[in-house]
Amino acid sequence: MTSSLLRPCLRLRTHSGTAPAAAGPTVGGTVPTPVLDWQHPRVAALADAVAADAAAAPGGPAGQLAFLRLAHRRIARTVRPVYSVRDERPVSQVLRLGRGSCSQRLALLEAVARASGTATRVRGLVVDGAFWHARFPGMRLLVPERVLLAWPEFRLDGPGAGWLGVSELFGGLEEAAAVGRGGFTNTGPETLFEALSRTAIDWDGATAAACPAGAAACDLSAHVLADLGRFASRDEFFARHGQTLCPTARLVAEPVLGRWSAGARPH
């Protein structure tokens, strides 16, 4: 059972399982949205700072990839990871607060990408809430049964390029899994956002045999309850399927979870 207050409040429009839903635009885009408000001076300044860091990068897809990696590293350094439950928060506010959830920091990465001219879209996943149990020992009854996840993808331009999932931002999944560092355990201070640069985050079972024996699994596909398809923006995704928690639950939980540093244990 779960807390009735924190029970998921999703509007799932798909069959169970991991088959992608057919509905939903897949073209992505670069325009600002209420969440991805990259025209705000704070976000534009961040994009300019990343562009300055990437000034020596080559052109084409390699340059886009270098920009995205530098943006990820800068966000990881400057935006403190917390358990905020407000997926709809504009990224300019995330920057103002200096803290954000994995979802909010991924949204910030998307916004900076769009500011640079790289189109983005998201893949919608429903992940088993039990995936987060290890992070909240003694509080499992408060973890929602299902968690809605907007997983970004970036359009790299040029011959042979195309859509790149954020899971492959720092290299191919099998290559990352075989490095020998183990998969993402969802414990301690490391979050999904930080783990992207260290190991494979594999929602599709592509690395089932790639992680070293005895190490934490890189294959996270067993935690995926449904694949909702791809959407032109996370705004559109949340408008169609809702958020993990209902508005009342978000109102109650945000003052605590929105300041609770990832990896910190409750007193």
N, C-alpha and C positions, 0 to 999 in steps of 0.2 A: 504494500500500500504506500501511498505518498500523501504528503500534506494536502488537504483539500484547497488550501490557500494557494499553494504553489503548483497545483495540478496544471499540466500543459493546456494552453488555450490556442490550439492550432486549427486552421481551417484546411485540413489536408484534402486535396483533390486528386488522389492517385490511389492505385491499388497497393497493397502491402508488397514488400520485396524490393529489389534494387533495380528493376527495369526502369529506364528513364521514361518520364512522361513525355508525350508527343507535343503537348501544348506549350506555348510560351515562346516569345521571340528569342532568337539566338544571335542577332546581329551585333548586339552591344552598342557602345557609343562613347563619345567623349564629352557630351554636354553635361553641365552641372545639374545636379538634382538636389532636392531638399536635404538628403543625407550627404551626398557627395558635393558639397558646396565649395568647389575648388576655386571659385572666383573671389571668395572671401580673402581679405588681405593676409590673414594668418596662414591660410593654406597656400596661397600664391607665394608667400615668402619662403615657406618650406620647400615648395617645388623649385624656386629659384636657387635656394641653397644646395639642393641635390644636383641641379643642373650645373652649378659651379664645381661641385665635386667631380662630376662626370665630364668636365670640359675636354679632357684628354681621351675620352672613349671614342672608338671608331663609329662610323655611321652605320645605318641599317639596323637589322635585328640585333647584332652584337652590341651596338650602342644602346638600344632600347633595354636590352637585358642588363647591361652594366648600370644603367640609370635605376632600374627597378631594384637591383640588389643593393645599391647605395641608399635608396629610399628606405628599404626594409631595415637596413642597419641603423640608419639615423632615427627612424621611428622607434626601434627597439631600445635605443639608448636614451631617448628623450621623453617617451610617453610611458609612464609607470603602469604595469599590468595590474588590473583590478578585476573584480567580478561584476561589473556593471551589467544590468539586465535591460538597458535601454538601447536596443538595436537601432532605433530610429533617430538617435541623437546626431545632429549634424557634426561633421568632422571638425569644423571650425571650433565648436564647443569642446570637443575632445582635446584639441590643442590648447584651448584656453585653460582647461582644468589640469592638463598635464598628466592625465591618467585615462586609461580606457581598457575595455575588455578585449579579448582576441577579436571578436566581431568588429568592434569599433576601430581597432588598429588596422585590421585588414581593410576596412572601409577607407581609412586614411591613406593606405597604400594605393587603393584604387583611385582615390581623388587626385593624388599627386601624379599618378600615371595619366589620368585624363588631362590634367593641366599641362602635361608635356606632349599631348597629342596622341598618346597610346590608348586605343579603345579598350574598354573593359566590359565584362558581363559576369554573372555569377551562376554557379551550379547550386541548386537547392538540395540539401540532404536533410533527412531526419535521422538523428543519431540517438541511440539508446542512452537514456540518462544514467544507466549503470556505468557507462564509460567514465563518468565523473565521480563515482563513489570513492575511489582511492584518494581523491583530492579533499574529500569532506568526511573523514572518519568520525563516526559517532553522530553524523548529521544526515545520514542517507535518506531518512524519511522526508527531508526537505528538498531533496534533489528531484526535479521533474522527471517523469517517466520517459519523456521524449524531448529532445532539444533540436530546434531548428537551426541549421547551419548554412550560411551563405558563403560559398567557397569561390573565391575570385578566379577569373581567367583573363589573360591579357593578349591582345592581338598584336603579334609581331609582324611587321611589314617586310616585303621582299620575297624573292623566289624561294620556294621551299619552306617558307615560314607559315604562320597560322596562329591558332589559339594555343596559348601556353597556360596550363593550370598552375596555380600558385604552389602546388606541391612540387613542381619541377623548376621552381625559380632558381635553385642552386644546383641543378643537375638532374639527370634521369633518376627515376625511382629505384630501379634495380642497382644502379651504381651507388646511390646514396645508402641503400640498405646493406650493400656488401662491404662498406667501409669498416664495419666492425664496432661501431659505437653503440649499437643497440637502438631499438625503436623508442617511440614516445611513450612514457609510462603514465602520464597525467598525474604525477605526484611532484611535490617540491615546487620550487620557484619557476621552473621552466614551463612555459605555456605552449600551446600549438603554434603561436606566432613565432616565438623564439626557435622552436624545434625545427621549423622549416629550413633553417640554414645549417642544421646539423645532421638531420636524418631524414629518411623517407616518411612522408605522411601519406599513406596509401589507403584510399577508401575503396579500391576496386579489386584488391587481391592480386595485384601484379607482382608483389614481392613475397608471395607465400613461402618460397624456399630460399629467399635471398639473405635474410638476416642471420647472423651467426648463431649457431646452436648455443643455448643457454642465455642468450641475450633477449631483451624485451622485443616483442614482435613489432615489425614494421608494417605488417598487414593489419589494417584496422577495419577491413570490410565486414567482419562479423558484427561490428557495432552499428552498421548502417541498416536502418529499418526501412527506409524508402528513399528512392532517388526521384526528385520532383522535376527534373529537367533543368533547362537553362533559361535565364531571364536577362533582358537587356540591362537591368540594373537591380541593385538590392532593394531599392524603393519599390519597384514593380513586384519583386518577389514577396516582400513583406505585405504589400497591399493585397496580394492574391491569397497568401497563406497565413497571414497573421504573424505574431511573434511567439516565442516560447512561453511567455507568461502573459496572462490577461492584464489589462490596464490597472485594475485594483491591486493585483499581486505585485506589479512593477512599482506602483506607488509606495507600497509598504516595504518592499525589499531593497529598493534602490538606495535609500539613505545609508544603509549598512553595507550592502554588497558593493555599492559604487565607490566605497573608500577602502574596502578590504583588499589588501595587497595579495596578489596571487602567490601561493606557497605559504602564506602565514596561517598558523593554526588558531582556531578560536580559543579564547580563554575560558 
